[in-house]
Amino acid sequence: MTTGQSNNGGKHKVLLAADAGSYSVTTVSLAVAMAASTNTLLQGLFIEDEDLLQVTGLPCSREITLTTATERPLSIDQVQRSLQLVARQFEQTLQREAQALKVAWSCETVRGRVRDIGSMPKAEATYTIFARPVSNRLPFGRIAGARKILVLGNESPYQQQALDMLLRRPGHERAELTFCDGNREGGVSSEESQRIRYRDNEVRLIELNRDQLFARLSEVGSAFDYAIISRRENAEDLWLILGMLRCPVILVD
C-alpha cells in the first residue's frame, strides 16, 4: 500500500522502518523533521512481524490481558487485524506530521522482519530511521535537561547533517555527544570529556572505543535519546548494538 504524495523515488530519501512494538509519534516526528531538513522524500515502511505471526500460530500461544491477567487463545486472524490497525495509525500519523511540514511522503506495509530491512525492495535510502522499543530512562551520569546522542562510525556529510538536525530540535539547549570511531583500536578514556559551544547549544563531548561502548550499553540506565550509526558498520555489530539501544536510530551512508 502506498499513499500520500511522492516526487522523489531515488536513493536520496528518508526511510522510517517501524513495527507494532516500536511505532511512536515521537519517532515519526523525528523522521519528518529529518526529511524536512534535507528536503527529501519521506517513506514510511510498516513491517508486519513475521516472527510474531509464526509464534501466534503455535498451539501453546496465549494472550494475557493487562486488566484481568486472564488467558485466552490467540489466532493469526486476530493478530493480523491488530497489526493492520497499528499500520493504519502509523500511516495516519505519518500523513499528519508530513503535511504539517509540507514534506512529500509515501507509506507501505510489508510482511517481514526489521533486521531484514536492507534486503527489502525500495528500502535503499540515504537515511534509514529505525524505531526502537522505548524503555524508561534511569539517571546515569546525565546532564539535567540535556539530550544524549550516540554517534558511531566514520564521519560523513550525511552523518553531520543528521547531527545538525538533532541539535537544532527544540526542547533542550544542552547535549551530550558520545562518539565511537569504529576503526579506532586504542580509544580514549570515557572519563575524558570536554565542553564546547556547537551552534547555540552547550555540548559535552565523550569519546569511547568499541569495548567501552559495549560496556556502556550494558549498564543499567545508560540509555541514549538518539543514535546515529554509519551504514558501513559491521553487520553483526550493527544488529547487536540495535538490540541494546532503546531509542530511535538513524542509519546513514
Residue, then its C-alpha position, 0 to 999 in steps of 0.5 A: m500500500t502506498t499513499g500520500q504524495s511522492n516526487n522523489g523515488g531515488k536513493h536520496k530519501v528518508l526511510l522510517a522502518a517501524d513495527a507494532g512494538s516500536y511505532s511512536v509519534t515521537t519517532v515519526s516526528l523525528a523522521v519528518a523533521m529529518a526529511a524536512s531538513t534535507n528536503t527529501l522524500l519521506q517513506g514510511l515502511f510498516i513491517e508486519d512481524e513475521d516472527l510474531l505471526q509464526v509464534t501466534g500460530l503455535p498451539c501453546s500461544r496465549e494472550i494475557t490481558l493487562t486488566t484481568a491477567t486472564e488467558r485466552p487463545l490467540s489466532i493469526d486472524q486476530v493478530q493480523r487485524s491488530l497489526q493492520l490497525v497499528a499500520r493504519q495509525f502509523e500511516q495516519t500519523l505519518q500523513r499528519e506530521a508530513q503535511a504539517l511540514k509540507v514534506a512529500w511522503s509515501c507509506e507501505t506495509v510489508r510482511g517481514r522482519v526489521r533486521d531484514i530491512g536492507s534486503m527489502p525492495k525500495a528500502e535503499a535510502t540515504y537515511t534509514i530511521f529505525a524505531r526502537p522499543v522505548s524503555n524508561r530512562l534511569p539517571f546515569g551520569r546525565i546532564a539535567g535537561a540535556r539530550k544524549i546522542l550516540v554517534l558511531g562510525n566514520e564521519s560523513p556529510y550525511q552523518q553531520q547533517a543528521l547531527d545538525m538536525l538533532l541539535r537544532r530540535p527544540g526542547h533542550e539547549r544542552a547535549e551530550l555527544t558520545f562518539c565511537d570511531g569504529n576503526r579506532e583500536g586504542g580509544v580514549s578514556s570515557e572519563e575524558s570529556q570536554r565542553i564546547r559551544y556547537r551552534d547555540n547549544e552547550v555540548r559535552l563531548i565523550e569519546l569511547n572505543r568499541d569495548q567501552l561502548f559495549a560496556r556502556l550499553s550494558e549498564v543499567g540506565s545508560a540509555f541514549d535519546y538518539a543514535i546515529i550509526s554509519r551504514r558501513e558498520n559491521a553487520e553483526d555489530l550493527w544488529l547487536i548494538l540495535g538490540m541494546l539501544r532503546c531509542p530511535v536510530i538513524l542509519v546513514d551512508 
